Amino acid sequence: MADRLHTVLEEQARIQFESGVGRAEVRSWQNSLPAFLTDVVEAGLGHVEVLLEHKLPHSPKRVDVILCGTHPRHGTPSYVLVELKQWSRAELLDGDLVQVPQYAEPVLHPVEQVRRYCEYLIDSTPSLAEQPGSVHGLAYLHNALESGVWGLTRYEMDDHGRLFTMDTRTRMTDRLKSLLDPDPATRDAAGRAAEDLLNARHGPSKPLLELAAREIQVREQFVLIDEQQVAYSSVMQAVERARTNRTQTVVIVLGGPGSGKSVIALSLLGELARLNRRVFHATGSSAFTNTMRKVAGKGAPRVRSMFKYFNDFMDAEPRGLDVLICDEAHRVRETSVNRYTKAEARQRARRQVTELIDAASVPVFLLDEHQVVRPGEMGSEQEIADAALALGCKVEIVHLAGQYRCGGSEFFDAWGAGLLDIGRRPATAWSDIVTRDDEDFVVRAASTPAEVEDWLLAQQARFGGTARVAAGYCWKWSDPTTVNDTKVLVPDVQIGEWRRPWNAKADKRVPGVPESHYWASDERGFGQVGCVYTAQGFEYDWAGVIFGPDFVRRDDRWVARRECSHDPAVKKAKNANFHDLIRNTYKVLLTRGMRGVCVYSTDPETQEYLEKMAA
């Protein structure tokens, strides 16, 4: 059986994960699992239950092995999470990063990896959180000698993470026998422990909720006003109804850029955590989710696990949560499947909005319908309300008024809508809407992209604050290149003699450059051009916006030009939808600035229009 275990796992992966697996992963199973499981059997633990490739709840991550048994002293369920590595050599870098010769990029220390898996499993499984000491972790480098990974052994170890190598195998099996009863008579109890884990209810545990309450609500001290408080109260009342009457209410919160949607979301998350309600925050944006994890979990890394993605709830237990807060819900997609999902799984897939509604007693959707910027994004009041009613849910809708970004300027909100021909607002020059004496927000047009940068730097020097330049996706986006043995970004955005790189790609780290998730929030982001995917959901004081040739002014109307777009996803959209997506892209970019915006177009006719409108 050992020699074909990897083929069995490959077959099961197609069924369980609804997708295939790469050859590297199959080779890993082939090389690592027989070696480790042989050690387990030789240690006299052949009767314990073994879970392979166990998927963590509400997460795409999987644990290589979980050994399930009973504790030899206490007789209670005991679980050992195991991370297997084929490495023969590895070097500890700064902090928790490790350099492995066969990998181009550093990876997380395996002890830290399995430790975080342990903490995540406990935090998202209340029954485990109620059994302190029931979960343990270890990393096993079965091809390495301790001398070949000596630096890794200096890393801090604890019950959730210990490191063993080929020549410390005896210490590893002794450790296993101290955590799992070697008596074969405990076979049935081991089976029950495995069943308990597989059937456990999932949601944030009480310790995690208490931690989140302190980290988010107490530290941030949000103040909600007017409709923001109405939205907050509507959700809290729906939670109480769900508790007392077992009702399910979908709350839809509609608001424009800067209307306070994310402030409401974090306020709810902090307060619901304080009340020990099972709650998660979710978005469809990698940049937004990663930044929320970084900011809200700054002092408590475990809190980051409460920030999810929309597609993490495909297999969620019906109403397993009290509340699911769906921020940036205009990014809800038709389904949660991806390109790796097999055809038969696609046929069984449910709509993503249905999955999100089913996951909680009170699903909350916060959205701006004019921020849909990619094909397949279908988060709208109508779509969500129709789905909720079809599922028998009550629907409550709250409209947020006011503009808390862009200097709180209702004038700018009206100006931007008119500029882009959104709704029935007429296009009006900035000077005809407001005078300098009674408006704090600043609107300017520049004659070159260099002038945009100069203006931003001048505003920073005079008034302080953060600044960024963003543009339509009209230039190719190259992978980093190597200059003098150092990775650097390629200056793809070229306008005349002015050249700048796009922000870094998510999976291509470059020294001295923030990861794409943090382009908008890391001061090192200035000097790279951001796109809508790294700007959406964020704000900075001074915004520079470059209109590319994909959106130009012709005969007093906007024309979206597919041939000028370099966005592979948006280019596939139908004509009418393509126009709306491009227009929404520039609406998002225009509304990132808190104190001012400077615009420029590469197209002469459009530039003339922008100069007239910004005058």
C-alpha positions as CSV (number, residue, x, y, z in Angstrom):
1,M,0.0,0.0,0.0
2,A,2.8,2.4,0.9
3,D,4.2,2.3,-2.7
4,R,0.9,3.4,-4.2
5,L,-0.4,5.7,-1.4
6,H,0.4,8.8,-3.6
7,T,-1.8,7.5,-6.4
8,V,-4.7,6.9,-4.0
9,L,-4.2,10.5,-2.7
10,E,-4.1,11.9,-6.2
11,E,-7.4,10.2,-7.1
12,Q,-9.0,11.4,-3.8
13,A,-7.8,14.9,-4.4
14,R,-9.7,15.1,-7.6
15,I,-12.9,14.2,-5.7
16,Q,-12.3,16.0,-2.4
17,F,-10.6,19.2,-3.6
18,E,-12.7,19.3,-6.9
19,S,-9.4,19.9,-8.8
20,G,-6.2,18.2,-9.8
21,V,-2.9,18.5,-8.0
22,G,0.5,19.3,-9.3
23,R,3.2,16.7,-10.0
24,A,5.4,18.3,-7.3
25,E,2.8,17.6,-4.7
26,V,2.3,14.1,-5.8
27,R,6.1,13.6,-5.6
28,S,6.0,15.0,-2.1
29,W,3.4,12.5,-1.1
30,Q,5.4,9.7,-2.7
31,N,8.6,10.6,-0.9
32,S,7.5,11.9,2.4
33,L,4.4,10.0,3.6
34,P,5.8,6.4,3.5
35,A,8.9,7.5,5.4
36,F,6.9,9.2,8.1
37,L,4.2,6.6,8.4
38,T,6.8,3.9,8.6
39,D,8.3,5.7,11.6
40,V,4.8,6.0,13.2
41,V,4.2,2.3,12.8
42,E,7.7,1.4,14.1
43,A,7.0,3.6,17.2
44,G,4.1,1.3,18.1
45,L,1.5,3.8,17.0
46,G,0.0,1.9,14.0
47,H,-3.4,2.0,15.6
48,V,-3.8,5.8,15.7
49,E,-6.1,7.4,13.1
50,V,-4.3,9.3,10.4
51,L,-5.8,12.2,8.5
52,L,-3.9,13.2,5.3
53,E,-4.1,16.6,3.6
54,H,-6.6,17.8,6.1
55,K,-8.2,21.1,4.9
56,L,-8.3,23.9,7.6
57,P,-11.8,25.3,8.1
58,H,-12.6,28.4,5.9
59,S,-9.2,28.3,4.3
60,P,-7.5,26.8,1.3
61,K,-4.6,25.6,3.4
62,R,-4.1,21.9,4.2
63,V,-2.1,20.1,6.9
64,D,0.1,17.3,5.6
65,V,-0.8,14.9,8.4
66,I,-2.9,14.9,11.6
67,L,-2.4,12.0,14.0
68,C,-5.5,11.4,16.1
69,G,-5.4,9.4,19.3
70,T,-5.7,9.7,23.1
71,H,-3.3,11.2,25.5
72,P,-1.3,8.5,27.5
73,R,-1.8,10.3,30.8
74,H,-5.1,12.0,30.6
75,G,-7.0,9.7,28.3
76,T,-8.5,12.7,26.4
77,P,-8.4,13.2,22.6
78,S,-5.0,14.2,21.4
79,Y,-4.0,15.6,18.0
80,V,-0.6,16.0,16.4
81,L,-0.3,18.2,13.3
82,V,2.7,17.3,11.2
83,E,4.4,19.3,8.4
84,L,6.7,17.2,6.2
85,K,9.6,18.6,4.3
86,Q,12.0,16.8,1.8
87,W,14.7,19.4,2.3
88,S,18.3,18.1,3.0
89,R,19.7,21.6,3.6
90,A,18.2,25.0,4.6
91,E,19.4,28.2,6.0
92,L,17.7,30.5,8.5
93,L,17.4,34.1,7.3
94,D,16.0,37.0,9.3
95,G,13.0,36.4,11.5
96,D,10.9,33.4,10.5
97,L,12.1,33.1,6.9
98,V,14.2,30.2,5.5
99,Q,16.2,29.9,2.3
100,V,16.1,26.4,0.7
101,P,18.6,25.8,-2.2
102,Q,15.9,24.5,-4.6
103,Y,13.5,27.5,-4.0
104,A,14.0,30.9,-5.7
105,E,12.1,32.7,-2.9
106,P,12.4,32.4,0.9
107,V,9.7,30.3,2.7
108,L,8.3,30.3,6.2
109,H,10.2,28.3,8.8
110,P,8.4,24.9,9.0
111,V,8.1,25.2,12.8
112,E,6.3,28.5,12.4
113,Q,4.2,27.0,9.6
114,V,2.9,24.2,11.7
115,R,2.6,26.4,14.8
116,R,0.3,28.7,12.9
117,Y,-1.7,25.7,11.6
118,C,-2.2,24.6,15.2
119,E,-3.3,28.1,16.4
120,Y,-5.6,28.5,13.4
121,L,-7.3,25.1,14.0
122,I,-7.8,25.9,17.6
123,D,-9.0,29.4,16.9
124,S,-11.6,28.2,14.4
125,T,-12.8,25.1,16.3
126,P,-14.4,26.0,19.6
127,S,-14.4,22.4,20.8
128,L,-10.6,22.3,20.6
129,A,-10.3,25.7,22.3
130,E,-12.2,24.2,25.2
131,Q,-9.6,21.4,25.5
132,P,-6.2,23.2,26.3
133,G,-3.3,21.0,25.4
134,S,-5.1,18.8,23.0
135,V,-3.4,20.1,19.9
136,H,0.4,19.7,19.2
137,G,2.6,20.3,16.2
138,L,5.9,19.2,14.7
139,A,7.9,19.6,11.5
140,Y,9.8,16.6,10.2
141,L,12.7,17.0,7.8
142,H,13.2,13.3,7.0
143,N,16.0,13.8,4.4
144,A,18.0,16.3,6.5
145,L,20.7,15.8,9.1
146,E,20.7,18.2,12.0
147,S,24.0,19.6,10.9
148,G,22.5,20.5,7.5
149,V,19.8,22.6,9.0
150,W,21.5,23.6,12.2
151,G,20.3,27.2,12.0
152,L,16.7,26.1,11.8
153,T,17.1,24.2,15.1
154,R,17.9,27.5,16.9
155,Y,14.3,28.7,16.2
156,E,12.0,29.0,19.2
157,M,10.1,25.7,19.9
158,D,7.0,25.0,21.9
159,D,4.1,22.5,22.0
160,H,2.7,23.8,18.8
161,G,6.0,23.6,16.9
162,R,9.1,21.4,17.2
163,L,11.6,20.4,14.6
164,F,13.0,16.9,14.0
165,T,15.4,15.6,11.4
166,M,16.6,12.2,10.1
167,D,19.2,11.8,12.9
168,T,16.8,13.0,15.6
169,R,14.1,10.5,14.5
170,T,14.2,8.7,17.9
171,R,13.5,12.0,19.7
172,M,10.5,12.5,17.3
173,T,9.0,9.1,18.0
174,D,9.5,9.6,21.8
175,R,7.7,12.9,21.4
176,L,4.8,11.2,19.6
177,K,4.5,8.5,22.2
178,S,4.3,11.1,24.9
179,L,1.3,12.6,23.2
180,L,-0.4,9.6,21.7
181,D,-1.1,6.4,23.8
182,P,0.8,3.5,22.3
183,D,-1.6,1.0,23.8
184,P,-3.4,-0.7,20.8
185,A,-6.5,-1.0,23.1
186,T,-7.0,2.7,22.5
187,R,-7.8,2.1,18.7
188,D,-11.5,2.8,19.1
189,A,-10.9,5.9,21.2
190,A,-8.5,7.1,18.5
191,G,-11.2,6.6,15.9
192,R,-13.7,8.6,17.9
193,A,-11.1,11.4,18.3
194,A,-10.8,11.6,14.5
195,E,-14.5,11.6,14.0
196,D,-14.9,14.4,16.6
197,L,-12.4,16.5,14.7
198,L,-14.0,15.8,11.3
199,N,-17.5,16.6,12.5
200,A,-16.6,19.6,14.7
201,R,-18.4,22.8,14.2
202,H,-16.3,25.6,12.9
203,G,-16.2,29.3,13.8
204,P,-14.1,31.7,15.8
205,S,-13.4,30.4,19.3
206,K,-14.1,32.4,22.4
207,P,-10.4,33.2,23.1
208,L,-9.9,34.5,19.5
209,L,-13.1,36.6,19.8
210,E,-11.8,38.1,23.1
211,L,-8.5,38.9,21.4
212,A,-10.2,40.5,18.4
213,A,-12.4,42.6,20.6
214,R,-9.4,44.0,22.4
215,E,-7.4,44.5,19.2
216,I,-10.1,46.0,17.0
217,Q,-12.8,47.7,19.0
218,V,-10.7,48.9,22.0
219,R,-7.7,50.0,20.0
220,E,-9.5,51.7,17.1
221,Q,-12.3,53.5,18.9
222,F,-14.5,54.1,15.9
223,V,-17.2,56.8,16.0
224,L,-20.2,56.1,13.8
225,I,-22.6,58.9,12.8
226,D,-26.0,59.2,11.1
227,E,-26.6,56.4,8.6
228,Q,-23.5,54.6,9.7
229,Q,-25.0,54.1,13.1
230,V,-28.3,53.1,11.5
231,A,-26.5,50.3,9.5
232,Y,-24.7,49.2,12.7
233,S,-27.9,49.1,14.7
234,S,-29.7,47.2,12.0
235,V,-27.2,44.5,12.1
236,M,-27.1,44.2,15.9
237,Q,-30.9,44.0,16.0
238,A,-30.9,41.3,13.3
239,V,-28.4,39.3,15.4
240,E,-30.7,39.5,18.4
241,R,-33.7,38.4,16.3
242,A,-31.7,35.5,15.0
243,R,-30.9,34.5,18.6
244,T,-34.4,34.8,20.0
245,N,-36.6,33.9,17.0
246,R,-34.2,31.9,14.8
247,T,-34.7,34.2,11.9
248,Q,-32.2,34.9,9.1
249,T,-31.8,38.5,7.9
250,V,-29.7,39.8,5.1
251,V,-28.5,43.4,5.6
252,I,-27.4,45.3,2.5
253,V,-25.5,48.6,3.1
254,L,-25.1,50.8,0.1
255,G,-22.7,53.7,-0.1
256,G,-20.3,55.5,-2.3
257,P,-16.5,55.9,-1.9
258,G,-15.6,57.1,1.6
259,S,-19.1,56.8,3.0
260,G,-17.8,54.7,5.9
261,K,-18.6,51.1,4.8
262,S,-15.3,49.7,6.1
263,V,-15.5,51.6,9.4
264,I,-19.0,50.0,9.9
265,A,-17.5,46.6,9.1
266,L,-14.7,46.9,11.6
267,S,-17.0,48.4,14.3
268,L,-19.3,45.4,13.9
269,L,-16.4,42.9,13.9
270,G,-15.0,44.4,17.1
271,E,-18.3,44.6,19.0
272,L,-19.6,41.2,17.9
273,A,-16.3,39.6,18.9
274,R,-16.7,41.3,22.3
275,L,-20.1,39.7,22.6
276,N,-18.6,36.3,21.7
277,R,-20.7,36.0,18.5
278,R,-19.3,33.8,15.8
279,V,-18.2,36.4,13.2
280,F,-15.9,36.7,10.2
281,H,-15.0,39.5,7.9
282,A,-14.7,38.7,4.2
283,T,-13.8,40.5,0.9
284,G,-13.0,39.5,-2.7
285,S,-9.9,41.6,-2.8
286,S,-6.4,40.2,-2.1
287,A,-4.9,43.6,-1.5
288,F,-7.8,44.7,0.8
289,T,-7.9,41.5,2.8
290,N,-4.1,41.4,3.3
291,T,-4.1,45.0,4.4
292,M,-7.0,44.5,6.8
293,R,-5.1,41.5,8.3
294,K,-2.0,43.6,8.7
295,V,-3.7,46.7,10.2
296,A,-6.4,45.1,12.4
297,G,-4.1,42.3,13.6
298,K,-1.0,44.4,14.1
299,G,-0.7,43.7,17.8
300,A,-2.2,40.2,17.7
301,P,-1.3,38.1,14.6
302,R,-4.0,35.5,15.4
303,V,-6.7,38.1,14.7
304,R,-5.7,38.0,11.1
305,S,-7.4,34.7,10.7
306,M,-10.8,36.4,11.1
307,F,-10.3,38.1,7.7
308,K,-11.4,35.8,4.9
309,Y,-12.1,35.7,1.2
310,F,-15.5,35.3,-0.4
311,N,-14.5,31.9,-1.9
312,D,-13.5,30.5,1.6
313,F,-17.2,29.6,2.2
314,M,-17.9,27.1,-0.5
315,D,-18.2,24.3,2.0
316,A,-19.3,26.3,5.0
317,E,-21.8,24.8,7.5
318,P,-25.2,26.3,7.0
319,R,-25.6,29.2,9.5
320,G,-22.4,28.1,11.2
321,L,-21.7,31.8,11.9
322,D,-23.8,34.3,13.6
323,V,-22.6,37.1,11.3
324,L,-20.6,37.2,8.1
325,I,-19.5,40.7,7.2
326,C,-19.0,40.9,3.4
327,D,-17.0,44.2,2.8
328,E,-16.5,45.5,-0.8
329,A,-19.4,43.2,-1.7
330,H,-19.6,44.6,-5.2
331,R,-16.8,42.2,-5.9
332,V,-19.0,39.1,-5.2
333,R,-18.6,36.8,-8.2
334,E,-21.0,34.4,-9.9
335,T,-19.3,31.4,-8.4
336,S,-16.4,30.5,-6.1
337,V,-14.8,28.0,-8.5
338,N,-11.6,28.9,-10.3
339,R,-9.8,27.7,-13.4
340,Y,-8.5,24.6,-11.7
341,T,-12.0,23.3,-10.8
342,K,-13.1,20.3,-12.8
343,A,-16.0,20.4,-15.2
344,E,-18.2,18.2,-13.1
345,A,-17.6,20.4,-10.0
346,R,-18.5,23.5,-12.0
347,Q,-21.9,21.9,-12.8
348,R,-22.5,21.4,-9.1
349,A,-21.3,24.8,-8.0
350,R,-23.7,27.2,-6.3
351,R,-23.7,30.9,-6.8
352,Q,-21.2,32.7,-4.5
353,V,-23.9,35.0,-3.1
354,T,-25.9,31.9,-2.0
355,E,-22.9,30.4,-0.3
356,L,-22.3,33.6,1.6
357,I,-25.9,34.0,2.7
358,D,-26.1,30.4,3.8
359,A,-23.0,30.7,6.0
360,A,-24.5,33.0,8.6
361,S,-27.7,33.9,10.4
362,V,-27.0,37.5,9.6
363,P,-25.0,38.0,6.3
364,V,-24.1,41.7,5.9
365,F,-23.2,43.1,2.4
366,L,-21.5,46.5,2.2
367,L,-21.1,47.7,-1.4
368,D,-20.9,50.4,-4.0
369,E,-22.4,49.3,-7.3
370,H,-20.2,51.8,-9.3
371,Q,-17.1,50.1,-8.2
372,V,-17.6,46.9,-10.2
373,V,-14.4,46.8,-12.3
374,R,-14.0,43.2,-13.5
375,P,-16.2,40.9,-15.5
376,G,-17.9,38.4,-13.3
377,E,-18.3,40.8,-10.4
378,M,-22.0,40.9,-9.8
379,G,-22.5,42.3,-6.3
380,S,-25.5,44.6,-6.5
381,E,-28.5,45.4,-4.4
382,Q,-30.8,43.6,-6.8
383,E,-28.7,40.4,-7.1
384,I,-28.2,40.1,-3.4
385,A,-31.8,40.9,-2.4
386,D,-33.2,38.5,-5.0
387,A,-30.9,35.7,-3.7
388,A,-31.9,36.4,-0.1
389,L,-35.6,36.4,-0.8
390,A,-35.3,33.2,-2.8
391,L,-33.7,31.6,0.3
392,G,-36.6,32.8,2.5
393,C,-34.5,35.5,4.3
394,K,-35.7,38.9,5.4
395,V,-33.9,41.8,3.7
396,E,-33.0,45.2,5.2
397,I,-31.4,47.9,3.1
398,V,-29.5,50.9,4.5
399,H,-28.3,53.8,2.2
400,L,-25.3,55.7,3.4
401,A,-25.2,59.4,2.7
402,G,-22.2,61.7,2.9
403,Q,-18.7,61.6,1.7
404,Y,-16.0,61.0,4.3
405,R,-13.2,60.6,1.8
406,C,-12.2,63.4,-0.6
407,G,-12.3,65.9,2.3
408,G,-15.9,65.0,3.0
409,S,-16.7,67.0,-0.2
410,E,-20.2,66.6,-1.6
411,F,-19.0,69.0,-4.3
412,F,-16.3,66.6,-5.5
413,D,-18.7,63.7,-5.4
414,A,-21.0,65.7,-7.8
415,W,-18.1,66.9,-9.9
416,G,-16.7,63.4,-10.4
417,A,-20.1,61.9,-11.3
418,G,-20.6,64.6,-13.9
419,L,-17.1,64.3,-15.2
420,L,-17.6,60.6,-16.0
421,D,-21.3,60.9,-17.1
422,I,-22.5,58.8,-14.2
423,G,-26.3,59.0,-13.8
424,R,-28.0,62.3,-14.8
425,R,-25.4,64.7,-13.2
426,P,-24.2,67.3,-15.8
427,A,-20.5,67.8,-16.4
428,T,-19.6,71.0,-14.6
429,A,-16.2,72.7,-14.2
430,W,-14.8,72.6,-10.7
431,S,-14.7,76.4,-10.4
432,D,-18.4,76.6,-11.3
433,I,-19.3,74.2,-8.4
434,V,-17.2,75.6,-5.6
435,T,-15.0,78.5,-4.7
436,R,-11.6,78.1,-3.1
437,D,-12.8,79.9,0.1
438,D,-15.4,77.3,1.1
439,E,-13.9,74.1,-0.1
440,D,-10.9,72.2,1.4
441,F,-10.6,69.6,-1.4
442,V,-8.3,70.5,-4.2
443,V,-8.7,69.5,-7.9
444,R,-6.0,70.1,-10.5
445,A,-5.1,69.1,-14.0
446,A,-1.5,68.6,-15.1
447,S,-0.1,68.9,-18.6
448,T,2.4,65.9,-18.2
449,P,2.7,62.9,-15.9
450,A,5.9,64.5,-14.5
451,E,3.9,67.5,-13.5
452,V,1.4,65.2,-11.7
453,E,4.3,63.8,-9.6
454,D,5.7,67.3,-9.0
455,W,2.3,68.5,-7.8
456,L,1.9,65.5,-5.4
457,L,5.4,66.1,-4.0
458,A,4.7,69.8,-3.5
459,Q,1.4,69.1,-1.7
460,Q,3.3,66.6,0.6
461,A,6.0,69.1,1.3
462,R,3.6,71.9,2.1
463,F,0.7,70.0,3.9
464,G,2.1,66.5,4.7
465,G,0.3,63.3,4.1
466,T,0.6,60.4,1.6
467,A,0.5,60.5,-2.2
468,R,0.2,58.0,-5.0
469,V,0.0,57.9,-8.8
470,A,-2.5,55.4,-10.3
471,A,-3.4,54.8,-13.9
472,G,-5.7,52.9,-16.2
473,Y,-4.4,49.4,-17.1
474,C,-3.1,50.5,-20.6
475,W,0.5,49.3,-20.5
476,K,1.9,45.8,-20.2
477,W,2.9,44.6,-16.8
478,S,6.3,42.8,-16.9
479,D,7.8,40.5,-14.4
480,P,10.8,42.0,-12.5
481,T,14.2,41.8,-14.3
482,T,17.6,41.4,-12.8
483,V,20.2,44.1,-12.9
484,N,23.6,43.5,-11.2
485,D,22.2,40.4,-9.5
486,T,19.4,42.4,-8.0
487,K,15.7,42.2,-8.9
488,V,14.2,45.5,-10.1
489,L,10.8,46.5,-11.5
490,V,10.5,47.2,-15.2
491,P,9.4,50.8,-16.1
492,D,6.5,49.7,-18.3
493,V,4.4,52.8,-18.0
494,Q,6.0,55.0,-20.6
495,I,4.5,58.4,-21.6
496,G,7.0,60.4,-23.7
497,E,10.2,60.5,-21.8
498,W,8.5,59.8,-18.5
499,R,8.8,56.1,-17.4
500,R,7.7,54.4,-14.2
501,P,7.1,50.8,-13.2
502,W,3.8,49.4,-12.1
503,N,3.5,48.3,-8.5
504,A,5.0,44.9,-7.8
505,K,3.2,41.7,-8.7
506,A,1.7,39.8,-5.8
507,D,4.0,36.8,-6.3
508,K,7.1,38.6,-7.4
509,R,8.9,40.2,-4.5
510,V,11.4,43.0,-5.2
511,P,13.9,44.4,-2.7
512,G,12.9,47.8,-1.4
513,V,9.5,47.7,-2.9
514,P,6.2,46.9,-1.0
515,E,4.3,43.8,-1.9
516,S,1.3,44.7,-4.2
517,H,-1.1,44.3,-1.3
518,Y,0.5,47.2,0.5
519,W,1.3,49.6,-2.4
520,A,-1.4,52.0,-1.1
521,S,-0.4,51.8,2.6
522,D,3.4,51.5,2.5
523,E,5.3,54.8,2.0
524,R,7.6,53.0,-0.5
525,G,4.7,52.8,-2.9
526,F,5.4,56.3,-4.3
527,G,7.4,56.0,-7.5
528,Q,5.4,53.0,-8.8
529,V,2.2,53.4,-10.6
530,G,-0.8,51.7,-9.0
531,C,-3.7,50.1,-10.8
532,V,-7.3,49.8,-9.8
533,Y,-6.7,46.4,-8.1
534,T,-4.2,47.8,-5.7
535,A,-6.0,51.1,-5.1
536,Q,-9.6,49.9,-4.6
537,G,-10.7,50.0,-1.0
538,F,-7.8,52.3,0.1
539,E,-7.2,56.0,0.5
540,Y,-4.3,58.4,0.5
541,D,-4.1,62.1,1.0
542,W,-3.1,63.2,-2.5
543,A,-4.1,61.2,-5.6
544,G,-2.6,61.4,-9.1
545,V,-4.7,59.8,-11.8
546,I,-3.5,59.1,-15.3
547,F,-6.2,58.5,-17.9
548,G,-4.8,56.1,-20.5
549,P,-6.0,55.6,-24.1
550,D,-8.6,53.1,-23.0
551,F,-11.0,55.8,-22.0
552,V,-11.2,58.9,-24.2
553,R,-13.5,61.9,-24.9
554,R,-15.0,62.0,-28.3
555,D,-17.9,64.3,-29.5
556,D,-18.9,65.2,-25.9
557,R,-19.1,61.6,-24.7
558,W,-16.8,59.0,-23.3
559,V,-15.5,56.1,-25.5
560,A,-14.0,53.0,-24.0
561,R,-11.4,51.4,-26.4
562,R,-10.8,47.7,-26.0
563,E,-7.8,47.7,-28.2
564,C,-5.9,50.0,-25.8
565,S,-6.5,47.9,-22.7
566,H,-3.9,45.6,-21.3
567,D,-6.3,44.1,-18.7
568,P,-6.8,40.5,-19.9
569,A,-9.9,40.0,-17.8
570,V,-11.7,43.2,-18.7
571,K,-10.9,42.9,-22.4
572,K,-13.2,39.8,-22.5
573,A,-16.2,41.8,-21.4
574,K,-19.1,42.6,-23.8
575,N,-19.1,46.1,-25.3
576,A,-21.6,47.8,-22.9
577,N,-20.2,46.1,-19.9
578,F,-16.6,46.9,-21.1
579,H,-17.5,50.6,-21.1
580,D,-19.0,50.5,-17.6
581,L,-16.0,48.6,-16.2
582,I,-13.5,51.1,-17.6
583,R,-15.6,54.0,-16.4
584,N,-15.9,52.5,-12.9
585,T,-12.1,52.0,-12.9
586,Y,-11.5,55.7,-13.3
587,K,-14.2,56.5,-10.7
588,V,-12.4,54.3,-8.2
589,L,-9.0,56.0,-9.0
590,L,-10.5,59.5,-8.8
591,T,-12.0,58.9,-5.4
592,R,-8.9,57.6,-3.5
593,G,-7.6,61.0,-2.4
594,M,-8.6,62.5,1.0
595,R,-7.4,66.0,0.3
596,G,-6.9,66.5,-3.4
597,V,-6.6,65.0,-6.9
598,C,-4.5,65.8,-10.0
599,V,-5.6,64.4,-13.3
600,Y,-3.8,63.9,-16.7
601,S,-4.7,62.1,-19.9
602,T,-2.4,60.7,-22.6
603,D,-5.0,61.6,-25.2
604,P,-5.0,65.3,-26.4
605,E,-8.8,65.7,-26.7
606,T,-9.4,64.1,-23.4
607,Q,-6.7,66.2,-21.8
608,E,-8.3,69.3,-23.1
609,Y,-11.6,68.2,-21.5
610,L,-9.9,67.4,-18.1
611,E,-8.2,70.8,-18.1
612,K,-11.6,72.5,-18.7
613,M,-13.3,70.4,-16.0
614,A,-10.6,71.0,-13.4
615,A,-10.4,74.7,-14.0
